[in-house]
Amino acid sequence: MKELYHEEQKILSEYVGKVKKKDVNLEDAVGIAMHYKDLLDQSKVITRISDRLQKKLDHANQKIKSQNVEIHKKNGELEVTIDQLDKMTMGKKATRILFVVFIALFISEQLFLEPVIDSWANGSNYVGIGVMLIIALSLKFFESKLEDYFTKQRKKKILGSGASGGSLQNSTEGKNQFSFLKSKGAA
């Protein structure tokens, strides 16, 4: 492959050879000056082109940076929206489950516990109302815990199968977290 400035290198070598031999005339000096002028003009053109390309590149990089900032902002907003949607979905799921539990508890209280309370409280409705209030408040507490549990399960499912060691630990924590439900249900 031919060297990149082969012709210019040849002209320079010939001129240096003539200078060393002290065989330089006016025609040689004008020739080398003309070649130098051509190279200088080419360098100026190349520099202008390079400057324009650099400005375009800088502009494109700036545009990319601003788009990246916008993307990060939109991703943050999207994550917040997804979290809110998941929380709402999990809240609805927990509410449906606890609604069924509440109906079962209400019917059980009316059929089994109410007659016992009536005979013990001598017909006072306040004790029965108090029991119902305690059941309602405890169900609200369990609703928030159930919602948190479903949300954690959803996040674990989304984030993943990739972290199997962490998933095993988190699922063990989730089981331990609701172990009090099993012990109270069994009692």
N, C-alpha and C positions, 0 to 999 in steps of 0.2 A: 504494500500500500504506500502510496506517495505521501510524504510528510506534508503536514498542513502548511504552510508558508514556504514550500520548497523553492519556488521562484524567487521570493524575496531573499531567502537565505543565500541563494546562488549569487544574486546581484551584490549583496553585502560582502560575501566572501571574495568576489572578484575585485571589489573596490578596496577592501582591506589589503589584498595581495598587491594591488597597484600602489597603495600608500606605502607599504613596506619596501617596495622596490623604488620608491620615489619616482614613479612613472605616472603621476597624476597630472592631467591637463584640465583645462576649463570645461571641456565637453563632458568629461567624467564627473566633475563636481556638479554640473547642471543636471546630469542624468540621475545622480544619487539624490539630489535635492528634489527632483520631480517625483522619484519613487517615494521619497519620504513624504512629500506633500500628498500623494495618492493614499498612502497608508494612514496619514493623519486624517484625511477626509473620510476614509472608510471607518476609522476608529470613532469619529464624531457621529457618523450615521448609526453605527452599531450601538454607541452609547445612548443616543436619543431613543432608538428602538427599545433598548434594554430598560431605560427609564420609564417609557410608556408602559411596557409590559409589567414592570415592577409596580407602577401605580395601579394598574388593573388588578394585579395580584393582591396588593394591599387592600384595595376596595372589596375584592371578593372575600378576602379573609375577614375583613370587618363585618361584611354582610353575614358570613357564616357564624361569626361570634355572636352577633345580635340575634340570629335565628336560633342558635343554641341556647341563649338566655331565655328566649321566648318559649322554646321547647321545654326547658326545665321548669319554667313557670307553669306552663300548661300541664305538665306531668304532675306537678305538685297539686294543682287544682283537681286534676283527675283522680289522684289518690285520695284526696279529701272526699270527693264526691262518691267514689267507690266505697270508702269506709262508711260514709253516712248511709249509703244504700244497703250495704251489708248489715249495718246495725239495725236499720229499719226492718229488713227482711228477717233477721234473727229475732228481733223484738216481736214481730207478728207470729213467728213460729212458736216462740216461748209463750205468748199470750194464748194461742190456740191450745197448746198442751195444758196449760194451767187452767184454762176455761173448762176443759173436760174434767180435770182433777177437782176443780171447785164444785162442779155439778155433782160429782160422785161424793165429795165430802159433805155438801149441803144435804143431799138425800140421805146419806148415812147419819148425819147429825139429827135430821128430822125424824128418822125412823128409830134409831137406836139410842142416841144420846139425849134427845129432848125429853122422852118419858122419864129417864133417870133424873135429869135436872129438875123437871117439874115436881117429881115426888120429893126430891131433896130440898128444893127451894120453896116448897109450899105454894106453888102457883105463881111465883114471881117471874116476870118476863125478862127482868134485867140480867139475870145470870145467863139465860139463853142468848140474849143479844150480845152480852160480853164474850161468850164463846164464839159466836159468829164473827165478831169484830177481831178477835185474836186469830181466827182462821184466815180472814181476809187480809190482815196485815202480814201474817206469815207467808201467805201466797204471793203478796207483792214482793217480799224479800226474795223468795224462791224464783220469782219471775226474773228479777235482775240478775241473779246468779245463773239461771238457765240461759239467759240472753248472752251473758259473758262467756259461758261455756260454748254455746253454739258459735259465737264470733271467733273464739280461739280455734275451734275445730275448723272453721271455714278458712281462717288465715293459714293454719297448718296445712290444709289441703291445697291451698293456692301456692304457698311458698315451698311446700313441699316434700316431695318424694326424695329430693336430692340430699336432704339432711336427715338421713335415717337414724343416726344416733340421737340427734336432738329430738326427733319425732317420737322415739321410743321413750325418752325421758319425759317429754311433754305429755304423752298419753298416760304415763304412769302418774304424773302430777294431776292430770284431769280426773283419773279414776280415784285418786286419793282425795281430791277436792270434793267429790260428791259421795264419799264413803259414808258420811253422816246421814245421807238420805236412806241408804240401805239399812243402817243400824236402827234408825228411828222407825222405818217401815216394818222391820222385823219385830220390833218390840211391842 
